[in-house]
Amino acid sequence: MRDQSNPDGIRLPTMLDPTSNGEFEPIPRSRAHHAAYREARAKTTTAAHRSGMNRRDFLVSL
């Protein structure tokens, strides 16, 4: 089943940066947050290809 809010599977299934419930303005992402997101995305893409799956299907299968 495809996620309606993320049909291309671009977003990671977990947040690596500060988030907000809407009550407060979220803290802007730092360089470390951007680096962590890029690294997580790259590693999940590599693992998915090694498994013969696209990244979205690989992450859903976990």
Biopython code that builds the backbone (N, CA, C, O; Angstrom):
import numpy as np
from Bio.PDB.StructureBuilder import StructureBuilder

atoms = [
    (1, "MET", "N", (0.838, -1.179, 0.000)),
    (1, "MET", "CA", (0.000, 0.000, 0.000)),
    (1, "MET", "C", (0.883, 1.244, 0.000)),
    (1, "MET", "O", (1.785, 1.376, 0.828)),
    (2, "ARG", "N", (0.622, 2.131, -0.914)),
    (2, "ARG", "CA", (1.385, 3.369, -1.029)),
    (2, "ARG", "C", (0.867, 4.405, -0.049)),
    (2, "ARG", "O", (-0.334, 4.495, 0.208)),
    (3, "ASP", "N", (1.777, 5.175, 0.487)),
    (3, "ASP", "CA", (1.430, 6.258, 1.396)),
    (3, "ASP", "C", (0.926, 7.429, 0.567)),
    (3, "ASP", "O", (1.639, 7.927, -0.304)),
    (4, "GLN", "N", (-0.294, 7.871, 0.831)),
    (4, "GLN", "CA", (-0.888, 8.966, 0.070)),
    (4, "GLN", "C", (-0.108, 10.265, 0.223)),
    (4, "GLN", "O", (-0.046, 11.053, -0.721)),
    (5, "SER", "N", (0.490, 10.508, 1.392)),
    (5, "SER", "CA", (1.210, 11.747, 1.625)),
    (5, "SER", "C", (2.650, 11.702, 1.120)),
    (5, "SER", "O", (3.341, 12.721, 1.116)),
    (6, "ASN", "N", (3.102, 10.520, 0.695)),
    (6, "ASN", "CA", (4.485, 10.363, 0.238)),
    (6, "ASN", "C", (4.530, 9.330, -0.887)),
    (6, "ASN", "O", (5.200, 8.306, -0.751)),
    (7, "PRO", "N", (3.831, 9.579, -1.995)),
    (7, "PRO", "CA", (3.712, 8.557, -3.036)),
    (7, "PRO", "C", (5.022, 8.148, -3.686)),
    (7, "PRO", "O", (5.143, 7.018, -4.158)),
    (8, "ASP", "N", (6.002, 9.033, -3.723)),
    (8, "ASP", "CA", (7.286, 8.695, -4.344)),
    (8, "ASP", "C", (8.273, 8.098, -3.364)),
    (8, "ASP", "O", (9.370, 7.701, -3.759)),
    (9, "GLY", "N", (7.909, 8.026, -2.097)),
    (9, "GLY", "CA", (8.789, 7.452, -1.092)),
    (9, "GLY", "C", (10.028, 8.289, -0.834)),
    (9, "GLY", "O", (11.082, 7.743, -0.507)),
    (10, "ILE", "N", (9.923, 9.587, -0.973)),
    (10, "ILE", "CA", (11.083, 10.457, -0.806)),
    (10, "ILE", "C", (11.410, 10.689, 0.660)),
    (10, "ILE", "O", (12.579, 10.661, 1.046)),
    (11, "ARG", "N", (10.387, 10.917, 1.483)),
    (11, "ARG", "CA", (10.631, 11.195, 2.895)),
    (11, "ARG", "C", (10.985, 9.923, 3.650)),
    (11, "ARG", "O", (10.529, 8.833, 3.301)),
    (12, "LEU", "N", (11.800, 10.072, 4.684)),
    (12, "LEU", "CA", (12.106, 8.961, 5.577)),
    (12, "LEU", "C", (10.924, 8.746, 6.516)),
    (12, "LEU", "O", (10.167, 9.684, 6.764)),
    (13, "PRO", "N", (10.745, 7.536, 7.044)),
    (13, "PRO", "CA", (9.596, 7.272, 7.908)),
    (13, "PRO", "C", (9.757, 7.800, 9.330)),
    (13, "PRO", "O", (8.836, 7.678, 10.138)),
    (14, "THR", "N", (10.885, 8.373, 9.643)),
    (14, "THR", "CA", (11.114, 8.924, 10.969)),
    (14, "THR", "C", (11.689, 10.326, 10.850)),
    (14, "THR", "O", (12.367, 10.650, 9.876)),
    (15, "MET", "N", (11.417, 11.135, 11.830)),
    (15, "MET", "CA", (11.918, 12.507, 11.817)),
    (15, "MET", "C", (13.298, 12.550, 12.485)),
    (15, "MET", "O", (13.481, 12.005, 13.573)),
    (16, "LEU", "N", (14.242, 13.184, 11.844)),
    (16, "LEU", "CA", (15.590, 13.319, 12.395)),
    (16, "LEU", "C", (15.861, 14.737, 12.867)),
    (16, "LEU", "O", (16.973, 15.060, 13.285)),
    (17, "ASP", "N", (14.858, 15.565, 12.799)),
    (17, "ASP", "CA", (15.037, 16.967, 13.160)),
    (17, "ASP", "C", (13.961, 17.383, 14.160)),
    (17, "ASP", "O", (13.005, 16.643, 14.388)),
    (18, "PRO", "N", (14.113, 18.554, 14.749)),
    (18, "PRO", "CA", (13.104, 19.020, 15.694)),
    (18, "PRO", "C", (11.755, 19.183, 14.987)),
    (18, "PRO", "O", (11.696, 19.694, 13.869)),
    (19, "THR", "N", (10.707, 18.761, 15.619)),
    (19, "THR", "CA", (9.372, 18.896, 15.054)),
    (19, "THR", "C", (8.489, 19.670, 16.020)),
    (19, "THR", "O", (8.871, 19.915, 17.165)),
    (20, "SER", "N", (7.330, 20.045, 15.562)),
    (20, "SER", "CA", (6.411, 20.816, 16.385)),
    (20, "SER", "C", (5.010, 20.247, 16.238)),
    (20, "SER", "O", (4.640, 19.735, 15.182)),
    (21, "ASN", "N", (4.247, 20.345, 17.301)),
    (21, "ASN", "CA", (2.848, 19.931, 17.231)),
    (21, "ASN", "C", (1.962, 21.104, 16.806)),
    (21, "ASN", "O", (0.736, 20.996, 16.820)),
    (22, "GLY", "N", (2.574, 22.204, 16.434)),
    (22, "GLY", "CA", (1.860, 23.380, 15.991)),
    (22, "GLY", "C", (1.693, 24.421, 17.078)),
    (22, "GLY", "O", (1.305, 25.556, 16.801)),
    (23, "GLU", "N", (1.986, 24.041, 18.319)),
    (23, "GLU", "CA", (1.849, 24.987, 19.420)),
    (23, "GLU", "C", (3.001, 25.994, 19.422)),
    (23, "GLU", "O", (2.814, 27.160, 19.769)),
    (24, "PHE", "N", (4.179, 25.537, 19.037)),
    (24, "PHE", "CA", (5.364, 26.398, 19.005)),
    (24, "PHE", "C", (6.002, 26.313, 17.641)),
    (24, "PHE", "O", (5.859, 25.315, 16.933)),
    (25, "GLU", "N", (6.696, 27.351, 17.281)),
    (25, "GLU", "CA", (7.447, 27.370, 16.023)),
    (25, "GLU", "C", (8.596, 26.368, 16.140)),
    (25, "GLU", "O", (9.343, 26.418, 17.116)),
    (26, "PRO", "N", (8.760, 25.453, 15.164)),
    (26, "PRO", "CA", (9.859, 24.486, 15.265)),
    (26, "PRO", "C", (11.224, 25.164, 15.139)),
    (26, "PRO", "O", (11.360, 26.211, 14.506)),
    (27, "ILE", "N", (12.210, 24.553, 15.744)),
    (27, "ILE", "CA", (13.581, 25.041, 15.665)),
    (27, "ILE", "C", (14.090, 24.772, 14.249)),
    (27, "ILE", "O", (13.885, 23.673, 13.733)),
    (28, "PRO", "N", (14.742, 25.733, 13.609)),
    (28, "PRO", "CA", (15.272, 25.493, 12.262)),
    (28, "PRO", "C", (16.273, 24.339, 12.259)),
    (28, "PRO", "O", (16.968, 24.098, 13.246)),
    (29, "ARG", "N", (16.331, 23.644, 11.148)),
    (29, "ARG", "CA", (17.281, 22.537, 11.016)),
    (29, "ARG", "C", (18.713, 23.068, 11.001)),
    (29, "ARG", "O", (19.022, 24.091, 10.390)),
    (30, "SER", "N", (19.563, 22.334, 11.693)),
    (30, "SER", "CA", (20.982, 22.690, 11.705)),
    (30, "SER", "C", (21.700, 21.908, 10.599)),
    (30, "SER", "O", (21.104, 21.055, 9.941)),
    (31, "ARG", "N", (22.959, 22.205, 10.411)),
    (31, "ARG", "CA", (23.757, 21.452, 9.434)),
    (31, "ARG", "C", (23.810, 19.977, 9.818)),
    (31, "ARG", "O", (23.794, 19.103, 8.951)),
    (32, "ALA", "N", (23.871, 19.704, 11.113)),
    (32, "ALA", "CA", (23.918, 18.307, 11.576)),
    (32, "ALA", "C", (22.638, 17.568, 11.197)),
    (32, "ALA", "O", (22.692, 16.402, 10.807)),
    (33, "HIS", "N", (21.497, 18.227, 11.305)),
    (33, "HIS", "CA", (20.233, 17.594, 10.919)),
    (33, "HIS", "C", (20.207, 17.287, 9.423)),
    (33, "HIS", "O", (19.791, 16.207, 9.005)),
    (34, "HIS", "N", (20.658, 18.254, 8.627)),
    (34, "HIS", "CA", (20.700, 18.030, 7.179)),
    (34, "HIS", "C", (21.653, 16.881, 6.836)),
    (34, "HIS", "O", (21.345, 16.047, 5.984)),
    (35, "ALA", "N", (22.795, 16.844, 7.495)),
    (35, "ALA", "CA", (23.768, 15.778, 7.236)),
    (35, "ALA", "C", (23.215, 14.416, 7.651)),
    (35, "ALA", "O", (23.387, 13.430, 6.934)),
    (36, "ALA", "N", (22.560, 14.361, 8.792)),
    (36, "ALA", "CA", (21.980, 13.096, 9.261)),
    (36, "ALA", "C", (20.912, 12.600, 8.300)),
    (36, "ALA", "O", (20.842, 11.405, 8.011)),
    (37, "TYR", "N", (20.085, 13.502, 7.805)),
    (37, "TYR", "CA", (19.032, 13.127, 6.855)),
    (37, "TYR", "C", (19.637, 12.597, 5.555)),
    (37, "TYR", "O", (19.208, 11.566, 5.037)),
    (38, "ARG", "N", (20.638, 13.309, 5.034)),
    (38, "ARG", "CA", (21.291, 12.861, 3.791)),
    (38, "ARG", "C", (21.929, 11.485, 3.971)),
    (38, "ARG", "O", (21.800, 10.621, 3.104)),
    (39, "GLU", "N", (22.614, 11.283, 5.092)),
    (39, "GLU", "CA", (23.281, 10.003, 5.340)),
    (39, "GLU", "C", (22.266, 8.867, 5.493)),
    (39, "GLU", "O", (22.451, 7.788, 4.931)),
    (40, "ALA", "N", (21.208, 9.109, 6.242)),
    (40, "ALA", "CA", (20.177, 8.084, 6.418)),
    (40, "ALA", "C", (19.529, 7.736, 5.083)),
    (40, "ALA", "O", (19.285, 6.566, 4.788)),
    (41, "ARG", "N", (19.257, 8.746, 4.289)),
    (41, "ARG", "CA", (18.640, 8.499, 2.987)),
    (41, "ARG", "C", (19.575, 7.709, 2.075)),
    (41, "ARG", "O", (19.135, 6.785, 1.391)),
    (42, "ALA", "N", (20.850, 8.060, 2.057)),
    (42, "ALA", "CA", (21.829, 7.364, 1.222)),
    (42, "ALA", "C", (21.988, 5.910, 1.657)),
    (42, "ALA", "O", (22.042, 5.010, 0.820)),
    (43, "LYS", "N", (22.062, 5.685, 2.964)),
    (43, "LYS", "CA", (22.257, 4.315, 3.456)),
    (43, "LYS", "C", (21.020, 3.445, 3.219)),
    (43, "LYS", "O", (21.154, 2.265, 2.895)),
    (44, "THR", "N", (19.829, 4.007, 3.376)),
    (44, "THR", "CA", (18.631, 3.200, 3.118)),
    (44, "THR", "C", (18.486, 2.911, 1.628)),
    (44, "THR", "O", (18.008, 1.842, 1.247)),
    (45, "THR", "N", (18.893, 3.851, 0.787)),
    (45, "THR", "CA", (18.846, 3.614, -0.661)),
    (45, "THR", "C", (19.806, 2.493, -1.046)),
    (45, "THR", "O", (19.451, 1.610, -1.826)),
    (46, "THR", "N", (21.017, 2.526, -0.501)),
    (46, "THR", "CA", (22.003, 1.487, -0.786)),
    (46, "THR", "C", (21.517, 0.119, -0.310)),
    (46, "THR", "O", (21.620, -0.867, -1.039)),
    (47, "ALA", "N", (20.991, 0.061, 0.907)),
    (47, "ALA", "CA", (20.496, -1.207, 1.452)),
    (47, "ALA", "C", (19.320, -1.740, 0.640)),
    (47, "ALA", "O", (19.205, -2.946, 0.420)),
    (48, "ALA", "N", (18.462, -0.850, 0.205)),
    (48, "ALA", "CA", (17.306, -1.270, -0.595)),
    (48, "ALA", "C", (17.751, -1.854, -1.928)),
    (48, "ALA", "O", (17.252, -2.899, -2.344)),
    (49, "HIS", "N", (18.676, -1.195, -2.595)),
    (49, "HIS", "CA", (19.161, -1.703, -3.885)),
    (49, "HIS", "C", (19.859, -3.036, -3.718)),
    (49, "HIS", "O", (19.746, -3.915, -4.572)),
    (50, "ARG", "N", (20.587, -3.188, -2.610)),
    (50, "ARG", "CA", (21.240, -4.464, -2.331)),
    (50, "ARG", "C", (20.210, -5.581, -2.164)),
    (50, "ARG", "O", (20.478, -6.739, -2.487)),
    (51, "SER", "N", (19.034, -5.223, -1.658)),
    (51, "SER", "CA", (17.963, -6.189, -1.437)),
    (51, "SER", "C", (17.107, -6.403, -2.677)),
    (51, "SER", "O", (16.222, -7.258, -2.690)),
    (52, "GLY", "N", (17.375, -5.619, -3.724)),
    (52, "GLY", "CA", (16.599, -5.746, -4.949)),
    (52, "GLY", "C", (15.248, -5.045, -4.868)),
    (52, "GLY", "O", (14.323, -5.402, -5.598)),
    (53, "MET", "N", (15.122, -4.059, -3.996)),
    (53, "MET", "CA", (13.866, -3.339, -3.827)),
    (53, "MET", "C", (14.109, -1.854, -4.029)),
    (53, "MET", "O", (15.248, -1.389, -3.984)),
    (54, "ASN", "N", (13.026, -1.110, -4.254)),
    (54, "ASN", "CA", (13.194, 0.340, -4.215)),
    (54, "ASN", "C", (13.176, 0.765, -2.755)),
    (54, "ASN", "O", (12.751, 0.001, -1.888)),
    (55, "ARG", "N", (13.632, 1.976, -2.481)),
    (55, "ARG", "CA", (13.787, 2.418, -1.096)),
    (55, "ARG", "C", (12.466, 2.447, -0.348)),
    (55, "ARG", "O", (12.402, 2.051, 0.816)),
    (56, "ARG", "N", (11.426, 2.904, -0.997)),
    (56, "ARG", "CA", (10.108, 2.999, -0.355)),
    (56, "ARG", "C", (9.631, 1.624, 0.094)),
    (56, "ARG", "O", (9.213, 1.468, 1.241)),
    (57, "ASP", "N", (9.685, 0.634, -0.775)),
    (57, "ASP", "CA", (9.249, -0.715, -0.422)),
    (57, "ASP", "C", (10.139, -1.325, 0.655)),
    (57, "ASP", "O", (9.654, -2.037, 1.533)),
    (58, "PHE", "N", (11.439, -1.048, 0.589)),
    (58, "PHE", "CA", (12.368, -1.541, 1.591)),
    (58, "PHE", "C", (12.007, -0.993, 2.977)),
    (58, "PHE", "O", (11.947, -1.753, 3.944)),
    (59, "LEU", "N", (11.768, 0.311, 3.078)),
    (59, "LEU", "CA", (11.449, 0.909, 4.360)),
    (59, "LEU", "C", (10.101, 0.428, 4.892)),
    (59, "LEU", "O", (9.946, 0.229, 6.097)),
    (60, "VAL", "N", (9.141, 0.244, 4.017)),
    (60, "VAL", "CA", (7.830, -0.253, 4.457)),
    (60, "VAL", "C", (7.957, -1.689, 4.953)),
    (60, "VAL", "O", (7.247, -2.091, 5.875)),
    (61, "SER", "N", (8.849, -2.458, 4.352)),
    (61, "SER", "CA", (9.001, -3.864, 4.745)),
    (61, "SER", "C", (9.644, -4.029, 6.120)),
    (61, "SER", "O", (9.527, -5.079, 6.751)),
    (62, "LEU", "N", (10.330, -2.968, 6.577)),
    (62, "LEU", "CA", (10.975, -3.058, 7.878)),
    (62, "LEU", "C", (9.929, -3.073, 8.955)),
    (62, "LEU", "O", (10.261, -3.145, 10.138)),
]
sb = StructureBuilder()
sb.init_structure("model")
sb.init_model(0)
sb.init_chain("A")
sb.init_seg("    ")
for serial, (resi, resn, name, xyz) in enumerate(atoms, 1):
    if name == "N":
        sb.init_residue(resn, " ", resi, " ")
    sb.init_atom(name, np.array(xyz, "f"), 0.0, 1.0, " ", f" {name:<3s}", serial, name[0])
structure = sb.get_structure()
